[in-house]
């Protein structure tokens, strides 16, 4: 095959055979995907071939560069400070970006965030933010740069200028069950981050029942692959592994997660949300050179949280991106569900398990996510737990509230939710939500 003259069928067949693709082949496929000159079904076949056959390190690096090359790299030239982003590999109830982004920005770090939408059973930061009336996640590159420079933080979606090939593949991965594939995950994350003009990124690599990576080993392997490819492309990274066996915080959805994030920024100490935010935020400050030690970074963030600086920065960001800031102090201005159903306890004991994967799937049935790429999200739908793992529960007491468009959907989902929780006679042993930082030597315990 002559250089630059390719066929989607031949490239797909080559990868199906487990052969390595050349840089030229990967570039051609990425460019053709972005331009729409090859159909979705061939892109889907390519994703499936990579899912089963994988990619070596060089292919993965080439994929990142090819995806970046289909669009523009935002310069953010007017911002001379070190710019640091944060990215999660996907979780249930994961509203950490809404907390840690404003907190870090409030102590002087520039935070240009390019975030995604719901993917599979996991929630999307953009879907949450767009539950705020008027909030615009799709803004121009010039507006993005201006807001990051003047406010300190902006959270936007993937524009036509940022890695358009990834934008196409990202949507198709969701509906072709090719989400859990390390080279595709690395390609998607790093192409967006590098193209957005950020200098460094802290990676929240989830592991556990509700994560794409189920074990610590899988999470560590993904973190190291991300670090190797990022370093080869000139980007600094730091990876923290966090647990995703149960949902983060009490709320799973969109508007209700915004409400919970605001409550944390107002000073409500939801332990797992705060601990993950402080762990990731501390790494962001260290990468930006705003703190010399993790203890110093944590102190800066706690002071900003208690003093309301993070909340004020969140208000500034929402206002700059067209959102109604009145919704921050008056949750009634956020989308409200038409139907609410209570899930009541059937036995006395301790809540010993909340299956994050099943909860994420149930949130999908309520309308909080997408079954198909063209589906619209119901921003009011979701699940609010009233207790956490380890809490005492009694028969007849409410355990959770389910929000949906109609009572029938909420009631049907309530029956499913009952199967996702377990109550035991003895209190379960609680494990720290932050597993540790991935280093060359292993996993560093951040509690020491």
Secondary structure, 3 states (H helix, E strand, C coil): CCCCCCCHHHHHHHHHCCCCCCHHHHHHHHHHHHHCCCCHHHHHHHHHHHHHHCCCHHHHHHHHHHHHHCCCCCCCCCCCCCEEEEEECCCCCCCHHHHHHHHHHHCCCEEEEECCCCECCECCHHHHHCCCCCCCCCCCHHHHHHHHHHCCEEEECCCCCCCHHHHHHHHHHHHCCCCCCHHHHHHHHHHHHHHCCCCEEEEEEEECCCCCECCHHHHHHHHHHHHHHHHHCCCEEEEEEEECCCCCCCEEECHHHHHHHHHHHCCCCCHHHHHHHHHHHHHHHHHHCCCCCHHHHHHHHHHHHHCCHHHHHHHHHHHHCCCCCHHHHCHHHCCCCCEEEEEECCCCEEEEEECHHHHHHHHHHHCCCCCCCCCCCCCCCEEEECCCCCCEECCCCEEEEEEECCHHHHHHHHHHHHCCEEEECCCCCCCCCEEEEEECCEEECCCC
